Amino acid sequence: MSAPLPAAVRIREVGPRDGLQAEAPIAVADRAKLIEVLVDAGVREIEAAAFVSPKAVPSMAGAGDVLALIQRRPGVSYLALVPNRRGAELALAAGVDGLSVTVSASEGYSQKNVRMSVSESAQEAGAIAILVGGRVPIDAVVSCAFGSPYEGDIAARKVASLGQRLLDGGATSVTYADTTGMATPRRIAELLEVTGPQVGLHLHETRGTALVNAYAALQAGVTRFDTSIGGLGGSPFAAGSAGNLATEDLVHLLDDLEVRTGIDLERLLAAGRLATGLVGHDMPSRVAAAGPRSRLAIS
Amino acid sequence: MSAPLPAAVRIREVGPRDGLQAEAPIAVADRAKLIEVLVDAGVREIEAAAFVSPKAVPSMAGAGDVLALIQRRPGVSYLALVPNRRGAELALAAGVDGLSVTVSASEGYSQKNVRMSVSESAQEAGAIAILVGGRVPIDAVVSCAFGSPYEGDIAARKVASLGQRLLDGGATSVTYADTTGMATPRRIAELLEVTGPQVGLHLHETRGTALVNAYAALQAGVTRFDTSIGGLGGSPFAAGSAGNLATEDLVHLLDDLEVRTGIDLERLLAAGRLATGLVGHDMPSRVAAAGPRSRLAIS
């Protein structure tokens, strides 16, 4: 019906960072354990920590300790989010394999969240790249890429041009994030028409569209997706919820479409059960709740 | 990227029947009111009741009273589910505009749920059609069309051949139902390759795939979908949940894709709030919880 789907995709697991960030603090050893179990399930890129102020984000305290504790596995990239040069220095000292930096495409959101203009924030990303000097790759995450609650739709050309500016400023790759759950297949198509498919996507389930957006992107040739174990992140059961696309739900879909991820779904579901125990509440992943479609009733 | 999407789709709202069926009984007047509010929002086909044993399904008791109480609007089809000839007689006496009859594609499911073989169940559907004698259209709903928890995947040819048998037996149209949430875009494509796009789809959110399946079907030219206000139906918050595709979530997506439904999203959301009040608990619709993407923050 349409062009063949990619044979394989790269999944960046962001649960231990983006997911746990929104939860009550969890012991460093438990965070390291969760990362190891996810890697055992086949995850090859994982946001392990954020080097942010522990005062501002208590649940990310001890980022260096988490990275020191993990039994590193060859072929796996252990990544960290950094908001500034100080964070980048700490992350490099902790031996991360790559960094994420976030710059919002929305002026309103940028001012509200980091008290910088989009341009100032892009400059800081460039300063981080100079500091890193090519020692590890830097993924620039463009937040509010599919719309902002302050300005509504942001033109695809404007969003893509911010992505290009970040690449020009030293980022190795760009991921477009649907921070507020405003992406739709139409918005995805509009952006990809400008950027081409060599981008990462970070999708949210706020309006139930994460999987349909991933599918639309896959049809357009995108092969990099962020997901979070269990759909951790935001407060998915509250009104205006903002959960990440659940790793289980995407892997379940991709398995059925015969798109390789390298991740074993049953072991991933076990990792999800560990994560559920750690955070102490149910998670939004539907596949975690219902089980994979291949799991039949015992009659 | 792919063929253009259909310009318009027909939505059959099943909340007052399929949705409320799973809830504690609600007063007849409230059920009639909900139907009227949904019609006011632009719904043109609505399953208003099921003529089933009130002992077996207490929440569907008073089906005739619901239909008698509704202020009928021209151009709207008020439909009922009937399990047998007795139900069909009662539904016709109540002046319904059309009937739904369900036949499972899964032997295991059919035996477990209606204590008949698939073949016996198809025969009963044929007997209903003879009784109705063309006075109103009959939609045959093939349940477990995309897999069964008892037998796993059921071959598309087998499912489609059951659909054809039901058409040959007097049904006016066929809807394929993902009763147990096992549909995926691959399974949807496999079935539609055999049936063509002139079918209805009844999708479930059990594994988070309802919207992506609807999108895949839309790309293949399908223009008839069942949805339920709020995603009512099943027990969506329990493990193994089985909510219907929420009307709000599909209309929200279709609005953005510029596929016409004739339904006004804001009025639909108001109907959802009424339904939430009637059932007394939150509903799974994500758009109901988060609001439409067009609703911006007040800064």
Boltz contact constraints between the chains, C-beta under 6 A:
constraints:
  - contact:
      token1: [A, 1]
      token2: [B, 220]
      max_distance: 6.0
  - contact:
      token1: [A, 2]
      token2: [B, 2]
      max_distance: 6.0
  - contact:
      token1: [A, 149]
      token2: [B, 296]
      max_distance: 6.0
  - contact:
      token1: [A, 149]
      token2: [B, 297]
      max_distance: 6.0
  - contact:
      token1: [A, 150]
      token2: [B, 297]
      max_distance: 6.0
  - contact:
      token1: [A, 150]
      token2: [B, 299]
      max_distance: 6.0
  - contact:
      token1: [A, 152]
      token2: [B, 296]
      max_distance: 6.0
  - contact:
      token1: [A, 182]
      token2: [B, 293]
      max_distance: 6.0
  - contact:
      token1: [A, 184]
      token2: [B, 256]
      max_distance: 6.0
  - contact:
      token1: [A, 186]
      token2: [B, 256]
      max_distance: 6.0
  - contact:
      token1: [A, 186]
      token2: [B, 257]
      max_distance: 6.0
  - contact:
      token1: [A, 206]
      token2: [B, 290]
      max_distance: 6.0
  - contact:
      token1: [A, 207]
      token2: [B, 286]
      max_distance: 6.0
  - contact:
      token1: [A, 207]
      token2: [B, 287]
      max_distance: 6.0
  - contact:
      token1: [A, 207]
      token2: [B, 290]
      max_distance: 6.0
  - contact:
      token1: [A, 208]
      token2: [B, 211]
      max_distance: 6.0
  - contact:
      token1: [A, 208]
      token2: [B, 249]
      max_distance: 6.0
  - contact:
      token1: [A, 208]
      token2: [B, 286]
      max_distance: 6.0
  - contact:
      token1: [A, 211]
      token2: [B, 208]
      max_distance: 6.0
  - contact:
      token1: [A, 211]
      token2: [B, 212]
      max_distance: 6.0
  - contact:
      token1: [A, 212]
      token2: [B, 211]
      max_distance: 6.0
  - contact:
      token1: [A, 212]
      token2: [B, 212]
      max_distance: 6.0
  - contact:
      token1: [A, 212]
      token2: [B, 215]
      max_distance: 6.0
  - contact:
      token1: [A, 215]
      token2: [B, 212]
      max_distance: 6.0
  - contact:
      token1: [A, 220]
      token2: [B, 1]
      max_distance: 6.0
  - contact:
      token1: [A, 239]
      token2: [B, 289]
      max_distance: 6.0
  - contact:
      token1: [A, 240]
      token2: [B, 290]
      max_distance: 6.0
  - contact:
      token1: [A, 241]
      token2: [B, 289]
      max_distance: 6.0
  - contact:
      token1: [A, 249]
      token2: [B, 208]
      max_distance: 6.0
  - contact:
      token1: [A, 256]
      token2: [B, 184]
      max_distance: 6.0
  - contact:
      token1: [A, 256]
      token2: [B, 186]
      max_distance: 6.0
  - contact:
      token1: [A, 257]
      token2: [B, 186]
      max_distance: 6.0
  - contact:
      token1: [A, 286]
      token2: [B, 207]
      max_distance: 6.0
  - contact:
      token1: [A, 286]
      token2: [B, 208]
      max_distance: 6.0
  - contact:
      token1: [A, 287]
      token2: [B, 207]
      max_distance: 6.0
  - contact:
      token1: [A, 289]
      token2: [B, 239]
      max_distance: 6.0
  - contact:
      token1: [A, 289]
      token2: [B, 241]
      max_distance: 6.0
  - contact:
      token1: [A, 290]
      token2: [B, 206]
      max_distance: 6.0
  - contact:
      token1: [A, 290]
      token2: [B, 207]
      max_distance: 6.0
  - contact:
      token1: [A, 290]
      token2: [B, 240]
      max_distance: 6.0
  - contact:
      token1: [A, 293]
      token2: [B, 182]
      max_distance: 6.0
  - contact:
      token1: [A, 296]
      token2: [B, 149]
      max_distance: 6.0
  - contact:
      token1: [A, 296]
      token2: [B, 152]
      max_distance: 6.0
  - contact:
      token1: [A, 297]
      token2: [B, 149]
      max_distance: 6.0
  - contact:
      token1: [A, 297]
      token2: [B, 150]
      max_distance: 6.0
  - contact:
      token1: [A, 299]
      token2: [B, 150]
      max_distance: 6.0
